[in-house]
Amino acid sequence: MASHMGDGAKEEFLRDFGEHYGYPNGPKSIDQIRATEFKRLQVQDLVYLDHAGATLYSDLQMESVFNDLTNNVYGNPHSQSDSSSATLDIVKNARLQVLDYCKASPKEYKCIFTSGATAALKLVGEAFPWNYSSSFMYTMENHNSVLGIREYALDHGAQAIAVDIDEDIHPGMTGETLSTKMSLHQVQRRNVAESPEGEPTGDVYNLFAFPSECNFSGLRFGLDLVNIIKEDSSNILGISSVCKNGQWMVLIDAAKGCATMPPDLSKYPADFVAVSFYKLFGYPTGLGALIVRNDAATLLKKTYFSGGTVSASIADIDFVKRREGIEEMFEDGTVSFLSIVSIRHGFKILSSLTVSAISRHVASLALYTRKMLLAMRHGNGSSVCILYGHHNSKKLHHEMGPIISFNLKRPDGSWYGYREVEKLASLSTIQLRTGCFCNPGACAKYLGLTHLDLISNTEAGHVCWDDHDIINGKPVGAVRVSFGYMSTYEDAKKFVDFVASSFVSPQNHIDHGNQMKGVDNGFVDTGYYLKSITIYPIKSCGGFSARSWPLSSNGLTYDRQWILKSPTGEILTQKKVPEMGFVSTLIDLSQGILFVESPRCKERLQITLESNVYEDAIEDIELYGQRYEVYSYDNETNAWFSEAIGRTCSLLRYSSFNQDFMLKKIKGAATCRDMKNKLNFANEAQFLLVSEESVCDLNRRLSSDVQKGISGKAMVQVSASRFRPNLVVSGGRPYAEDGWRYIRIGNKHFSSLGGCNRCQIINLALNSGQVQKSNEPLATLASYRRVKGKILFGILLKHATIDGEQQQGADSWLHVGQDIHPD
């Protein structure tokens, strides 16, 4: 039945979009392309929807690259050998291919290879002939790599202005006419000691920059803008009020737009166009190009010279003769010639399908997805999805590219955080992107973020790529899906179904984002007791169980008192190094020794608890918003751990931590919830407690999904240890611990800091020396344990205080079997 319904949905899609979807007149259908050239997606059951970030290379393309490189000898094109001459010819042909792709005449344009689109944009910024009378004007929808040009302009005394483009439609006798108006933001200019007075002397050049396609929203700018700026800028409302002098030049950031609609430079003669090849066909990375008009190139001022850019230079006097060729002048050093050799195989793929067919194909998927998202409603009738970038304009904003940027709302009107969407999408093997996508202007514009919002968010600790997705009730970024030439209807359908199943609430009620469910049926709330105690001496390494264990002011004595650090200063965890889980530990209190073993090491390591550290080797580290003082160990110890985990690392031991620093940082990016108590290297709290009954209920759900034949489900059963708890309790109902505020174990009192937010580490299974990854149990937990973006399982505890003082007593131990009394 499900298959039949799915076929019906696809039939409806093909009725609407079949003329444009799937390359009906191409050499291969989309299904053939996916089956033969992207088998890895099927093997991994992966839906890849981040083509705006980087599209995928095809098997056929890489086979051609490999055969090319293994059957030919390519030498440095600066040499004179036969192999070098052959390379030089291929590089020249590659330049012509790039120009042809954008319909740029080789008589009018040159192709300068760079390390990427960003390097191409930087080249324009640093070499442009700025002066005090110049203006740098750019649309709000621009990548940071374009905004960075502003630094060069401002440093040279020029003014910089962000603009929004508006269009006014005027009815007339001969039909509608379109006029362009620019809404200007504030003029930016750096303080200069002396500004020149009177009219400028010499030529004045201004630069206008815009993307062919906004990488935030998918909004495409009409390339008519090139001709309007270059030929009629004095009549554009807005420009003439702030810029009265000089010649306008136009820069197009085509890094995103080139993949599906390259600019036609024969019709729209922009001066500079930045191109990125991995966004076109996935490989090679680290290679881009600047397409530059010849007359514009002659105005660029270059200071640095290098190998390849000079005809002659003398080492001990101020003499240099630069090469006159435009490409030679600006390509410092040896170009990435093997990458340049490879791009012809990518262009061959695009040529076989044709860019126009690719554009129609991805447009059909984007239109279908937008339609489905906009149609989604909660049970109370409220909209689920807010899309960004839709305009009703006729010309300059005339099309949308294959990007869909959006945020999702709950039935009560509050927002789902974009990190929650990304986390759940990953569990469904859907790869997408979230955040502002390095486009702060578009992000602020579409999300309605004011300057005050942006500054206060930054002061609160929000930075790019962090987990702060909702601040003061407003999203600070969005979710973005984007399609490429190999994307399919099935990709789009799986994504749409994912949104519907994960974020649409069918009930006609408001749940305020709480989808967490407990279990009541059939369970008798009997007494609780402490089932096990586990200590993890080294963060992210294996722990050991004990019948009894002493408490300290930091939690369980010696718990997470050691960490491993990489040579770059990164604190290593199982997220990056799953093999850390194979390192086992044991502490013998009577001997005062920490024993450490690894299957990769022949000898068992012994670390004396009271010594072995270099007392004078104290350093500061920062972890989870806290600053710690740590001791280091000798080279022999560090070599043992490096062998154990398969990468160079060093062992550090907790000494103390700066609480004042932590309390200041906690207002920002810190993640610790236990602010007042001492911590070793725990992420959030002194103790993590898990209920045996809750684990059993989870396993019942995992078994039930397999029995119901849910697609892709394999039998997974987990033990409490998968969650790395310090304390496992037994008795009572599953998830009863959710409601505990205080508990007493024996005569020790603890208070709850709330549920433990789970991540993909619990999906790692360590069996027989192998790390096995799946999407369980996190995917099942996400279906019934979500609370406002968090997937909760287990609770975090801290020592409770009595009359403001930490508990003290002769028996500062916990014992397996002790009764537990909630609240």
N, C-alpha and C positions, 0 to 999 in steps of 0.2 A: 504493500500500500504506500509506504513511504517513498519507494522508488518511483511508483507511478505518479505520485504527487510531484516529486522532483522533476520528472520528465515533463509534466504539464507546465511547471513553472518555467522550464527552459524553452518549451515551445512558445510560451507567451513572450518571453524575452526575444526569441528569434523572429517572431512576428513583428515586434517593434524595431529590432535593431539588426536583423539578419542580413540586410543589404550591406551593412558596414562592418559587422563583426566577423572576425576569424579569417580574413584574407580570402574571400570566395573566389577571387580571380588570380590568386597568387600561386607560386610554385608548390607551396605546402599549405595545408589548412592549419589552423591554430592547434588542433588536436594532434596532428602529426608533428608539429614543431615541439610541442611539450613532450610527446612520447619519445622522440628521438634525440632532442637537443637539450632537454632539461630534466633528464631522468632523476637527478639528485633531489628535485623537489618532491617527486612521487615517493622516492625511497624514504625520505625524511618526513613525509606527510606534512609538508610545509607550505603555508600560504604566505608568499612574500609580497608585501604591499608597501615597500619603502623605495620605490624606484626614483622618487625625487631626491632621495639621499644617495643612492647608487643603484643603477640597474644591474641586471645579471648578465654575465657572459654565457655564451652557448657552448655546448660540447663541440659542435662543428667548428666554431670560431677558434677555440683553443687547440683543437687538433691541427687546424691549418697553421696557427702560430707555431706550434711545436714542430711540425714538419718543416716549416720554413727555416726555423732557427737551427734545426738539427741537420738540414741538408745544404745549408749555405754558410759561408764564412763572411761575417760582416766586420769590417775594421773601422777604426776611428776615422770619421770623415775628414778630420784635419790632416790625416796622413796622405801620402801620394801613391800608396800601393794599389794594386788592382782591386783587392777586396775593399779598400777604403773608397776607391772611386765608385765601385758598385753601390756602396752604402750611400755615398753622396747623391747618386742618381735617384735612389729610392727616397731619400729625404726630400729632394726637389719635387718628385712626383707626389709625395704625401702633402706637401704644401699646396700643390694644385688641387688635390682632392678636397682639402679643407675649404679652399676658396670656392670650388665648384659647388660644394654642399650648401654654401650660403649665397650662391649665384653672384659671386664677387669676381669681377674681371681682373685677371692678373696684371693688366695694364694700369689698373687704378688702385689695386690693393696688394698688400703683402701679408704673408702668414708668418708670425714670429712664434716659435715654439717656446713654451714656458713650463714650469713645474706643475701648473694647474691653472684653473680660472682665477683663483685668488692672486697668484703671481702675475697674471696678465693685468688684472686690475691695479695691483700695486705698481707695476711698471708705468702705467698711465699716470697714476697719482704722483710718483716721485719724479717723473720726467716732464710733466706738463709745464708750460711756460707761465706759471702763476706770477701775478704781481698784485700790488695793493688795490688796483682797480678791477681785478678779476672777480668773477662769481662762480661758485660751485653750487649748482642747483640740482636737487635729486628728489625723486618721488619718495613719499613715506614708505612705500612698499619696496624696500631695498635690503639686500643681504648686508650683514656686517662688513663683508669684504669690500662692498661699495662705500659704506659709511666711513670706512677707514681712510679713504681718499681725502676726507674732510681734514684730517690731521695735516696733510701736506699743504692744502689750500690755506688753512688758518695760520700755519707756521710762516707762510710767505706773505701774510697780511691780507689775503683775499677774504671775501665774505662767503659764508656757507648758509644755504637756505633750503629747508625741506618744504615740499609742496604737495598739495592734494590737487588732482586734476578733476575739474568739473566740466560738464558739457551742458550748454543751453541749446534747446531746440526751438527754433523760431518758425512758425508757419508763414508761408509767403505765397505769392501768386503762382510761382513755379514749383511749389512743393516746400518741403521742410528744409531749412538750412541749419547747419551746426556750427556753433561758435565755441571756442575753447577758452576756459577761464582757469586760472591757477589760484588756489587758495594758499597763501604763503604762511608758513609758520615764522617764528621770530628769526630775525637776522642774527647770525652768529659771527662774531669777529673777535679775535684775540686782542688783548691789550698790546698796543705798539707804542714805543717811546715817542715817535714822531710820525704823524701821518702826513703824506704829501699834500700840499695845497694846490688848488686850481685844477686845470685839466690834466689828464694823464699824458705823459710823453711816451712815444713809441706805441707799438701795437698792443692791444688788449685782447686777451682770449678768455672766454668763459666756457665752462663745461657743464652740460646737462646729462644726467645719468638716470636710466630707468631699466628695469628688467623686462625682457620680452614676455616672461611669465613669472608671476610672483610665486616664490617657493613656499609661502605661507598659505595662501588661499587658492592658488591656481588661476588667479585673474590674469588674463592676457591683455597687454596694452597694445592698442592698434599702432602699427609702425608708421602710420601717417604722422605720428608725433615727431618723427625724425625730420620730415620736410617742414612741418609747422615751426619747429624750433629753429632750424637752420635758415629758413627763408622768410618767416613772418613773425619772428619773436617780438618785434616792436609793437605788434598789434594784439598780442596776447594779454588779456587783462591780468594783471598781477606782475608779470615779468617787467614790464616797462616802468613800474613804480619804484623798483629797487635797482634795476640794472639798465643804465642808459648808454653804456659804452661797450664797444668791443664786438668781436665776432664769436658767435656761438658754435661750439663743437658738441657732438653727441656721442655718448658712450652707451652701448647696450650690453647689459649683463645677460648673456644668452645661455648661461651654464645649464639652467633647467629647461628653458624653452626650446633649445636646439634639438632635443631628443624627439620631439613630435612636430615642431613647426619652426624650422630654422628661418632666420630673417632673410628676406630677399633683398640683397644689397644692390641689385640692379634697379630696383624701384625705390628703395629707402636707403640712400647712401650715408649711413652712419659713419662716423670717423673711426670709431673703435668698437670692436665686438669681442667679448671674452667667451671662450669656449672650453668645455671640460669633456674629455673623451670617455671617462668611466661612466658619466651620466648618459652618454650616447649608446654605448654597447658593452659596458661593464669592465672591459680591460683594454688598455693598461690603465692603472692608476698612476698618479704622480706625473701626469702629462696633460697639458692644456695648450691653448693657443690664443694669441692676440691677433685678430684680423684688423689691420690698420690701413687707412687710406694713405696713399703715398704723400700727398700734400700735408696731411696731418702729421705723418711720421717725421717730416723735415723740421717740424716745430718742436719736437721733443728734445729735451736737454739731458744728456747723460753725462754723469761725472766719472763714475768708476769705469775702468777698462780691465780686461782680462784676456786670457788666452782665447784666441778666436775672434776677438773684436778689434785687434790692431794689425796694421800692416807692418809697423816697426815701432820699437821703443828702445831707449837707452837707459841702462840701469842707474848710472851715477850722475845724470843730469836731467833736467826737466824737459824731456823731449818725448813726444809720442805722436805717431801718425795713425789715426783711426781708419778702419775700413769704411768704405762709403756705402756698401750694400746695407739696406735697412735690416734684413734678417741678421747679417753678420754683426752689425753694430750693436744689436740688443740681445743677442743670445750669448750670454757669458759662459765661457768654458765650452766643453764638449756637450752637445745636446744629448738627450737620452735616446740615442739612435736605435737601440733595439726596441724600445717602446714605440718609436716612430715607425719602424719597420712593421710593427704589429697592427697599426691602426687600419691598414688597408684591408685586413681580414674582417675587421668590424664593419667598415664601410660596405664591404661586399654583402654582408648580411642585410644591412639596411637597404641597399640598392635592390636586392632580390625581392624584397617585400614592397618597396617604395615608401617614401616618407608620407605621402598622402594617404596610403592605405593604413599605415601605422597610426596616423593621426585619427582616422575614422574609427579604427578598431578600439583604441584606448578611450576615445570620446564616448563610444557606445557603452563601455563598462562604467565610465564615470557618471554618465547621465542615468543609467539604470540604478546605480548605487545611491546617487543623490535622491532620486525619486523614491526609493524604498525607505531611506532614512527619514525623509520629510514626512512620509505617510505614517510613521510609527506613532502610536498613542498609548498612553497608560490607560488602565481601566477607568480612571476618573476623567478621561478625555483630554488630559494635558499632553502637550508635545514632549517627545523624548529627546529629539535632536535639534540643535541649533547649528545651522551651517554658516560659514563665513565666506564672504567674497562675492555674493550675488549682487549685481547691479542691473538697473533697468536701462542703462545708457545704450545708445544706438551704435557708437562707432569705436571710440578709443578703448572702451572696456567691452568690446563686442563679443568676446568668447571666453570660455573657461577651459583651462587645460585639464589634464587627467589627474588633478589633485582634488581631494575633498578634505577640508579642514573643518572641524566641528567640536562641540562639547555636548555632553549628555546631561539631562536633567532628571531628577527624581520626581515622583508624583506630587510632592509638596512644593516643587519649584526650586529646591536647592540643587546644587551641582554635584554630579559625580566628579571626583578628581581624575584628571587624565592619567595619573600614575596607576590608579585602580584599573582603568581601562587597559592600559599597557600590560599590567601584571596578569590580568585575566586573559587577554589576547595571547600572551606568551604561553599560558597553560593550554590554550586551544591551538597551539602551533601556528599562530598568526603573527607575523612580524610587521609591525607598523612603527610609527614614530610619534613622540609627544614632546611638548614644550613650546618654544617660540621659534625653533628652526633657524636660529641665528638671524632672525628678521624682526628686530625689536619695534620698528615703526609700524609694520603691518599688525603685529601682535597687539600693540597698544591701541591701534586704531579700531580693530575689529572687536577687541574685548572691552573697549571703553575704559582703558586704564589711563588715569591722569598722571601728570608729572609727579604730583604728591603721592599717588599710589605707588608709582615705580620707585621713587626715592625711599618711601617708608618700607616697601617690601625689601629693598636692598639693605636698609639699615636693620631690618628684622632678621637678616641672615640669608635671604633668598638669593641664590646664584643659579646660573645656567646649569642644568643637568642634576639639580638636587631633587628631593622628594616633596618639596613644598609646592603643591599644585593648587590649593585653595587658600587664599589669605583674606581675612575679613569678609568671608562669604563670597568672594569673587575668584574665578579661575585666573591664573597668571600665565596660562598657556593653553594649548589645544591638542586635540588628537588629529593626526594627519594620515590618510591612506593615499597612495598614489600608484598608478598603473603603468606598466611597461609593455613593450611590443609582444612579450610572451605571456602576458596575463590572460586569464580565462574567465569565462562566465562562472565556472565552479569556484574560482578564487573569490569573486565578488559575492556569490551566493553564500559561501561559508562565512564570510565576514558579516554579511547582513543577518544571517541566522544567529551568529554569535552575539551580535548586539541585541537582537530580539530576545534571545534566551537568557542573557545575563543582566539586561538593564531595563527591560520593559516589565512593569508590574501589572499583571492582569486584574488584580483585585481592585475594587472600587473603594480604596481607602488610602490614607497617607501613612507610610511606614517610617518617614523621617530617616530613611537610609539604613534602617536596621533590619537585616535579613537573617539574623542569627536565631537559630532554633535549638531548643533543648529537647529532652525526651522525658515524658511523664509516664507513659503507659507501661504497666506491668512491672514497675520498679518500686521496691519498698525502701524508703529512706532509712537504712540501718546506720549503725555507727561507723565511724571512719578510723582507720589506723594507718600508720606510716609503713608502707610496703617496702620501700628501698631508699637508700641514700647513695648518690653518685657525685664524685668529685672529679673535676676536669682541671688538673694542674696547669696544663699548657693549652692556651686558647686554641680551639678548633681541632685539637688532637683528641685521641681516645681517652675516655675516663675510666674510673674503676669504682666498684661498689664496696661499701663497708657496712658492717652491722651497727657500728657506732662511730660517731665522728665529732670532734670538737668544733665549737663555734668561735669565731673571732669578730672583731668590730667590722670586718669587711664581708662577712658571710661565713660560708664553710671554710675552715682553715685551709690555706694553700689552694683554694679553688681559683682557677684562672689567674694565678700569680705570675706565670711566665707567658711570653709571646715570642713569635718568630718574626723577624723583620728582614725584608729584602735589601740588597745593596742600595736600592734607590730610596729607601726609607719607608716603603709601603709595608703596613702590617699585614701579614699573610693570614688568610682564613680559608676554610673549605670552599667558599664561593669561588676563589681563584685557584686554589690548590686542593682539590678533593682528596689527593693522596695523603693529606695530613691526618685523615681519619684512620689510616692504617698504623699510625704511631701510637703504641699503647703505653700506658703509664700505671705506676703503682707507688704509693708512698707507704713506707714502713716507719711508723712514728717511733717505735722503740729504738730503731737504728738511726733515725734521723736522716733517711736517704730517700730520694726520689729515683725510682728505677724507670728507665725508658727503653723500649724495644721497638724494632722495626724489622719487617721481613727483608728489607734491603741491606740491613747491617748485620754483620756476623756477631759483633760484641754487644752485650747489653750495657747501656750507659748508666752510670751512677752519678747522681748529683747530690752532694751533701746539702742538707737543708740550711745549715747554719754557716756554710762557707762557700768556697768555689767561685764566688764572684770577686771581681776586682773592685775593691772598695773605692779606689780612686778613679775608676772608669764610670763615672756617673754622667748621664746625659738626659736631656729633656725630650719627650715625644708628646705629640698630640693625638688623641684617639677619641672619636665620638664626642668632640667638643670639650674634652677634658685634657688637661696637661699633667703628665706624669713625670716623676723622676724615676729612672730605671738604672739598674746595674747591668753590666755586660759580662760575657764569659770569654774564656780563652779560645784560641784558634782551633784546638783539637775538638772542643765541644761543638763549635760552630761547624766544623767539617763533618762531624757525625750527623748533625741535623740536615746539612746540605745533601748528604748522601741519602738520608732517610726519606726526604720529600722530593728528591730529584731536581733541586734547584738551589742556587747559592743563597744562604740565609745566615742570620745570627740569632742567638738566643738572648733575650733580655728578661730581667726579673724586676717585678714591682718593688719600688722603694717607698714612694709616697706620691700623693697627687695634690695639685694646687686647687683647693676648693674655691678660693676666691675667683680664680680664672674660670672655673667651671660655671659658677653662678652667673658670671657676666656672659659667658658664651651660650648659656642655656637659652637666653632670650633669642638667640639666632639659630645656628645650624646644629646645635647639639641634639643628640637623640636620647640621652639618658633620662629616665623618668624619676630615678631615685636621687634627688638633688642634695638632700641633707645628710645622707649617710655615706660612709666611706665605701668605695668600690675598688676591687682589683681591676681586671680587664674585662669584666662582664659588659655586655652591650647596654643593658638597660637597668638591671636591678641585681640585688645580692643573691636572690634565689629564684628558680623557676620550678613551679609545681605542676604536675600533670596527674590526672585521675586515670586509674586503671579502667574504670567503667567507661570513661569517655573514649579511651582507646578502643575498647571492645565495641562500642557503638559505631565508631568510625569503621572498624573492620567489617561489621555487619553491612554497612552501607556500601563498602567496596565490593563485598561478595554479592550483594543484591544487584549492583550495576552489571556485573558479569553475567549473572543468571538471567537478567532481563535482556541480555544480548545487545547492550549499548555499544554502538560502533567503536571499534578501536580499543575496547577495554580488555585488559589482560588481568588475570588474578594477581592482586597485590594485597598482601597482609603486612601490617606494620606492628612493631613492638613499641613500647613506651620509649625505649632508648633512641628511636629514630628522631625524637623531639629534643634530645639532649637535656633532660630535666635533672635538677639536683634532687628533687623529692618526688616520689611517686606515692600517691595515696590510694587506698582501696576502701570500698564500701560506698553505700548510698546510690544516688541516681547519676547517670551520665550528665556532665556539664553542671552539676550542682555547684561546682567551684566558681562558676561565673558570678554567682550572687554573694560570695563570701567577701566580707569587708575586713574582718579580723579572724585569726585562728590561733588556737593554743595547741602546741605540740608538747606533751608532757607539761612542764611548767614554763615553757618558752612561748612568748607572745610574738605574733607576726601580723603585719597589716598588708592588705592587697593593694597593689598599684594598678590593677586591672589586667585585662587579657594580654596575652603575648601575640604580637603580630607576626605571622608566619611568612617565610620566603621560600625560595626554591631549594634551599639546602635540604629541606626534609624530603625532597624527591630523589636524593642521592642514596643509593643502596650500596653498601660495601660488602661484597660477597666474594670469597675465595681470591682475595687479592685484586679483584676487579671493581671498578666504579661503574655502576649501572644507573643510568638516568632515565627517568620517565616523567610524566606529568602528574603522577600520583604519589602521595595522597592529597597534594595541595589542590588539585582540580576538584576533587570531591568535597573537601573542606570549603572551597569557595562557593559551592552550591548551597550551603546552608549555614555557614559560619561567618558571613560578611557583615561588617559594621562600618559604614562610611569609609570604604576604601581599605579596610583592614580585614585580614582573614585570621580570626582569633582561635587559638587552641592552647590551653594551659593558662596559668596566671602567674604574674610576677609578684614576689613578696619582698618585704624588707623587715628588719628587726623593728618591732613596735617599741615605742618609748612609754615609760610609766612615769607620770608627773614630770615629763620633759627630760628624763634621764634614760640613757641606754641601760638595758637590763644587765645586771651583774649577778653572779652566783657561783657557788662552789662547783655545781655540776653544769658547766657550760658545754654540754654535749647533747646531740640528738641520737636517739636509739631506734632502730627498726623495731616495729611492733608497738610503739607508743600510740596511745589514743590521740585522736585529733578532734578538737572541739571548735567548729566554726562559730564565728561571731560571739 
